[in-house]
Amino acid sequence: MRTQVCIIGGGPSGLLLGHLLHLAGLDTLILERQSRAYVLSRIRAGVLEQGAVETLARAGAATRLEAQGFRHAGIELAAQNRSFRVDFRDLIDRDVVVYGQTEVTTDLYDARDRSGAPVLHGVEDVTLHDIDTDCPHVAFRHDGAHRSVACDWIVGADGFHGPSRQAIPRSVLRTYERIYPFGWLGVLSETPPAGPELIYANHPRGFALCSMRNEGLSRYYIQTAADEDPEAWTDEAFWDELRRRIPEPVAETMQIGPSIEKSVAPLRSFVAEPMRWGRLCLVGDAAHIVPPTGAKGLNLAVGDVHYLEEALRRAYDGDPSGVDGYSDRALARVWQATRFSWWLTMTLHRFPGASDFDQRMQEADLAYLETSRTAQRALAENYVGLPY
């Protein structure tokens, strides 16, 4: 087999990159370990930065997003049983769009299907070869047969546990990591959202978040132990704990109902450098993980795709400088988003062993944010998304 760009990973970043390159006239092959049904069953966040929305529109994959997505012009932050709003439109004249990652992936699969470009599902035993030469190839097993694809470039869009990052020599790869001593217990329920925008709550018992997918589907989170068993929580216990941590006016008026999905997500900050070695380029979770507090995971992946698609187009036009600078350009934005996600996580969560003094410092930080337009503008710029 032969293609110009072999993309390992059929999640949203791999699909988006593949479609943008297809529109630029380049051949791509996408290899995905799981079935399409499995990929589309993943429950992920759904807050999209303006840059991500614009990139999806450029790919021709934003028709449903523009019709069904919910534009949010701000967020609510809460502490000490009261909340205040950070108004993005007033501060920076920009907003975000709430549209589930599953829906984004569905739209990108539809675009890939229309293009006729291939996606191989059920791919196993993927190995990368000759990355530091001009003739790399990817070996894998598909439908019980061993196969190989020769290519010009390999893109690792295969997530934190995929083989792509592992193919970079240890003497070259540098990793930075912070594992947080808690997780998020999340519940999905077919109920109206607790408020018109996301509500982030700091509380001595732990963090809480009220989010949504659409007008009739809500997503709620509470901070728990990282190894918490979600099945140990009845719906009643979850709703009781959530309502303890959010402001009383919201707790008293929110509608609750049976959960249709319940899971615990661990939190970590992770960055790998470089994001390009030889003919291999990393995008998304293969190169970086952020805690979901700042809603940056998918958005960072789209940023990587933006830089890499531009770089590969230029490379095929005879200008290799874009690919040579890809890692530095992408990492500059990755580290800024990592800092923002870390700061918001540190400000809103209860850490093991935290004292009453530590809690009051978090509350003081939020009180300053409430009264300082300058601080709110900095939060708004980072939340809505730094420019590419």
N, C-alpha and C positions, 0 to 999 in steps of 0.2 A: 504494500500500500504506500501511497505517496500523497502528501498534502503540504501546503505552505506553512500553516500554523496548526500544531496539534495542541488542543486544549484539554487538560486533564481536570475533570470536574464539570458536571452539568447542573450546577446550582445557578443562581441569578447572575453572578459575576462572569462565569464561563459562558453562559448563554448570551449575555449582553455583549461581551467582547466578540464572541463568534458572529453575532448578527451585524455589529458595526463593521467588522472586517469584511463580511460578506457584501455589505453595501458599498464598501470601498473596492470591491472586485477581487478580494483575496480568498483563496480556498482554505477552509478550516475543517477539522474533524474534532468532535467533542467526544471524550470517553467518560462514561459515568458508571460508578460501581453499583449504584442502586437502580431500582426500577423507576420509571417516571411517576408512578402512583406513590411510591415512597417519598420521592423528592417533594411532591406536591402535598404530602401529608404533614410536612414539618411545620410546626407552629413557631413563627418568629415575629419579631417586632414589625411595626408598620408605620414608623414616622420617617418621612422622606424629606431630606433637605431640598432646597430649591434647585441646587446644582444637579442632584440626582433626577429630579423631575424633568429638567431640561435635557439631560442626557438620554433618558428614556424616550422623550419626545423626538429627539434627533434620530433615534433608532426606529421610530415609527411604532413604538410599543406603549403609547400612553393614551390611546383612545378611551379605554375603560377608566383608566386612572383619572383623566380629566373630567369624565362624566360622573364617576362614583366617589372619587376621593374627597375627603373633608379637609378644607383649608382651615388651619388653626393659626390665629394671629397672636397667640400667647400661651403661657402655661400658668398654673397656680402653684405656689410654694406655701407650705404650711408648717407651723411649729407652735407649740403652746396653745393648741386648740383654736388657732386662728390662721387665716391665710391671706395672701396678697397675690396680685396678678402682675406678671411681667408681660408688657404689651409690646410684642415684636414690631407690629406695624408702626406704632407710634415712635418707637426707639430707632428702628433702622429701615422701616418701610419694606419689610420682607416677611414671609411666613413659611410654614411647613405644611406638608400634606399628609394626612393619615390615610394609609392605603396598605393593606396587609401584604407582607412579603410573599405569602402564598399566591396572592393575586398577581403580584409583579412577575413571579416565576411562571405562572400560567400564561400571562401575556407574552413573555419571552419565548416560551415553548411554541405558542401559536405563530409567532413571527418566524421562528426557526423552521416550523413545518411549512409555512408559506414559501420560504426561500428554497426548500428542497435540500438544504445542506444536512449532512448526516449527524446524528447523535447515536452512539452505540451505548446501550444500557446493559447492565449485568457484566461489566468488564472487571476482571480479576487479575491479581498478580502483576500489577503494573510496575515496570522498571524503566528507568531513564538511562540512556547510554550515549557516550561520546558528546556530552554536553559542552565540553571545552573545545570542540572542533566545529568546523563549518558543516558537518554532516551528522547531526544528532538523529537519534531514532528512539522510539518508544516501543517496548515489547509488552505484550499483555496476552491474557487468555480470554476468549469470547466464544460462547456457545460450544465449550469443550475443546476448542482448537487454539493452538498457540499462534499468535499473529504478531506482526511488526509493522510500524508505520514510520517511514523516513520523512523528514520535514526540515524546514529551515529554522523554525523556532518552536520551542516547547513553552507552554504557559501552564503553570501550576495554580489551578483554581480549585484545588482538592481539599481545602479545609485544614484545620489544625493537625489532624492525624494522618493526612495523606502522604504519599511517598515523595512528592516533589521537593519540599524543603529538605527532607532527609538526604536528597541526592547532592546537596551542596557540601563540599568537604568541611569537616569539623575545623580544619585550620583556617577556613575562610569565614564560616558562619559565626555570627555573634548573636546571642539572644539575651533579652532583658525581660524579667517576669516579676509580677507581684500577684500572689494568690491571696484572695481576700478570705477571712475566716468566717464566711457566712454565705448563704445562697438566697435565691428568691423562690418562694413558693407561689406559683402562678395558677390562677383559675380562670377558665373561659366560661362565660355564662350567656345564655340567650336573654339578656335583660338590657334595657336602655342604659346608656352610660350615666355615671353618677354626676357628671357635670359636662358642660359643653367643650371643655378642654382638659388636657391631662392635669392631674393633681399629684404633686410630689409632697410627701409628708415626712417630716422629721419627728420622732417621738422617742421618749426614754425606753419604750418597749421594743423599738426597732422601726426601720423604714417601712413605708407603705406607698403604693402607687395605684392610682385609679386611671385606667386607660380604656381604649375602645378600639373596635375594628369597624363598626358601622353603627347605625342608629338602633339596631336591635341586638348587637353583639358586643359584649364588654369583656375587658381583660383586666384582672386585678392581681396585685402582687403584695406579699408581705415578706419581710426579712425573716429568715429562719436559719438554723444550722445548715451548713453546706451538705451534710449527709442526711438531712431530714427525709423521712419516708413520707411521700405525699399521701399514700393510702392510709396513713395514721391520722390524717385530718379529715374529719367529717365536714360536710358543707356547713353545718351549723357552727362548728368550731372556727372554721375559716372566717365566715362572715362576722362572727362576734369579735374575733381578733382584729380584723380589718377595721371595723367600726370604732374600736378603742383607739386606733392610731390616727384617724383622720378627723378633721374638725366636726364638731357635733352637728352643725346645720346640714352638712353633707351626709353624715351617718344617719340622720333622722329621716331624710327624704329619699335616699337611694333605694332602688328596687333590687331585691335579691331573688335568686332562684337556683335550681339545681345546676351543678357544674357539669359541663360537657367535656372538659379536659382539665387535668390537674397534673402538674409536674414541678420539679425543683431544678433550677438552673444554678450551677456554681458560677462564681464571679472571679475573673482574672484579668490582669493587664499583661499583654505579651507583645513584644516586637522583635522581629528577626531582621538582621542586616547582613549582607545587602539583599535587596529584592531582585537583583539580577546577577547571575553568574554565567559566563559563557553564553550559550544559546537558550538558557532557561530564565524565565521571568515569573515571579510570584505575584499573585493578586489576592486580595481579600484575606480570609482567615488563615490561609497558608502562610501568611507573613505577619499577621497581627490580630490580636484579640483585645477587645475593650469590654469593660463591664457595661451592661445595657443601660445604666443610669442616664447616660447622655444621648442615647439613641443613635450611636455612631457606627455600629457594626456594618450594616448593609451600605450605609452612605460612604464609609471609607472604601469599601470594595468598589463602588461605582466610581469614586475618585481615581482609584488605581486603574480601572478600565479606561477612564478618560485619558489619562496620561499615556497608557500603553498603546491604546489604539492609535493615537496621534503619532507616537514614536514608531510603531511598525509601519504605518503608512509612509512616513518619511523615509524609513529605511529602504522600503521597496522602490522609492523614488530616487534612491542613491545617496540619501543623507543619513548616515548612521548616528549623528550626534544625539538624536532624540532617544534612541535605545541606550546609548552610552550614559545619558543623564537621567534615565527613567528612575533608577533606584533613589537617587538623591532627591528628585522632585517629589516622588511619592512619599518618601520617608519624612520630608519636611512637614507635609500635611498630616501624616500619620502621628507624628510626635505631638503636634498641637492638639489633635483630637484625643490622643491618649492622656495628655495633661488635663484637658477639660473633663473627660470622663472620670479620671482619678480624683480631681478636685470635687466634683459633684458627689461622687461616692463617699469621699471622706467627710463631706459636709452633712450628708443626710442619713448616714447609717450609724447604728450603735455598735461599737467595737467591743469585743470581749475584754473585760477588765476596765472598761471606761468608767471614770469617776463622775460625780456630780459636776465637778469643775469642767470636765471635758464636754459634758452635755450643755452646760451654760455657754461654753465657747462656740459650740455649733449654733446655738440659738442666737448668740450675739452676732455671728457671721450673717445669719439670715436676717436679723433685724437691720443690720447695716445695708444689706442688699435691698431691703424694703424701702429704705429712705434715700438711697443713693442712685440717681439716674445714671451716673457714670458706671457704677457696678452693674446695674441692670443692662446697660448697653453692651458691656463686655460679655455678659451671659447670653444676651440675645444674639450677638454676632457669632458666638461659638455654637449655640444650639441650632440656629438656622443654617449654619454651615459656612466655614471660611471659603473664600473663592479658590477656584482651581488655578 
